[in-house]
Amino acid sequence: MAFALVFTAQYNVRAARFLKRHPELRQQYLKTLQLLEANPAHPALRLHPLRGRLDGLHSVSINLSYRITLELLIQDGQIIPVNVGDHEALIEQEMLCISPRGLG
């Protein structure tokens, strides 16, 4: 089953900012999105649920240093990326200002 990526306006701004800061990661980023759409369980993505205040979100790897956090709605076949960036900075930012239900 193929999944549909649903990009919010907020995510698009974050992704553009991320790619502007890290143009060398564009190909890896795009490959990650393609894999995610085709098979979220692909081992290269290292998909895992987040816990605590980020409960309800998942994370996939772009590489060892960078991640995409996302809301995974398996029953609807939709994947909603929430944020993209450095692993530690993402966790810190997510804890400060984003709830899984507050996507906008």
C-alpha positions as CSV (number, residue, x, y, z in Angstrom):
1,M,0.0,0.0,0.0
2,A,1.4,3.4,-0.9
3,F,0.9,6.3,1.5
4,A,0.1,9.9,0.7
5,L,2.3,12.6,2.0
6,V,0.2,15.6,3.2
7,F,2.3,18.8,3.6
8,T,1.1,21.6,5.8
9,A,2.0,25.2,5.0
10,Q,3.9,25.3,8.3
11,Y,6.0,22.2,7.3
12,N,6.7,23.7,3.9
13,V,8.2,26.7,5.5
14,R,10.3,24.6,7.8
15,A,11.5,22.3,5.0
16,A,12.4,25.3,2.8
17,R,14.4,26.8,5.7
18,F,16.1,23.4,6.3
19,L,17.1,23.0,2.7
20,K,18.4,26.5,2.4
21,R,20.7,25.8,5.4
22,H,21.6,22.3,4.2
23,P,21.5,22.3,0.3
24,E,23.9,19.3,0.4
25,L,21.1,17.2,2.0
26,R,18.5,17.9,-0.7
27,Q,19.0,14.5,-2.4
28,Q,18.9,12.5,0.8
29,Y,15.8,14.5,2.0
30,L,14.0,13.8,-1.2
31,K,14.9,10.1,-1.1
32,T,13.7,9.9,2.5
33,L,10.3,11.3,1.4
34,Q,10.1,8.9,-1.5
35,L,10.9,5.9,0.8
36,L,8.4,7.2,3.3
37,E,5.6,7.4,0.7
38,A,6.4,4.0,-0.7
39,N,7.1,2.1,2.5
40,P,7.1,3.8,5.9
41,A,8.5,0.6,7.4
42,H,11.6,0.6,5.2
43,P,14.6,-0.2,7.5
44,A,16.6,2.7,6.1
45,L,14.1,5.2,7.6
46,R,14.4,3.9,11.1
47,L,10.8,4.8,11.8
48,H,10.0,4.9,15.5
49,P,7.3,6.5,17.7
50,L,8.2,9.4,20.0
51,R,7.3,9.3,23.6
52,G,6.3,11.7,26.4
53,R,5.2,15.1,25.2
54,L,5.7,14.0,21.6
55,D,3.5,11.0,22.0
56,G,1.5,10.6,18.8
57,L,4.4,11.7,16.6
58,H,7.0,9.5,14.8
59,S,10.5,10.2,13.6
60,V,12.3,9.0,10.5
61,S,16.0,9.5,9.6
62,I,17.4,11.5,6.7
63,N,20.9,10.5,7.9
64,L,22.5,9.9,11.3
65,S,22.2,13.6,12.2
66,Y,18.9,14.8,10.7
67,R,15.3,13.6,11.1
68,I,11.8,14.3,10.0
69,T,9.1,14.2,12.7
70,L,5.7,13.3,11.4
71,E,2.2,12.3,12.3
72,L,1.5,8.8,10.8
73,L,-2.2,8.2,10.2
74,I,-2.1,4.6,9.0
75,Q,-5.9,4.1,8.9
76,D,-6.2,6.9,6.4
77,G,-3.1,6.1,4.5
78,Q,-1.7,9.5,5.2
79,I,1.6,10.8,6.5
80,I,1.8,14.4,7.7
81,P,5.4,15.7,8.1
82,V,5.6,18.1,11.1
83,N,9.2,19.2,11.2
84,V,12.6,18.6,9.7
85,G,16.1,19.2,11.2
86,D,18.8,18.2,13.6
87,H,17.7,15.4,16.0
88,E,18.3,17.3,19.2
89,A,17.0,20.6,18.0
90,L,13.9,19.0,16.7
91,I,13.1,17.3,20.0
92,E,13.7,20.6,21.9
93,Q,11.6,22.6,19.4
94,E,8.8,20.1,19.4
95,M,8.6,20.1,23.2
96,L,8.4,23.9,23.3
97,C,5.9,24.8,20.7
98,I,4.2,21.9,18.8
99,S,1.6,19.5,19.9
100,P,0.6,16.6,17.7
101,R,-2.9,18.0,17.3
102,G,-1.8,21.6,16.7
103,L,-0.7,21.3,13.1
104,G,-1.3,24.4,11.1
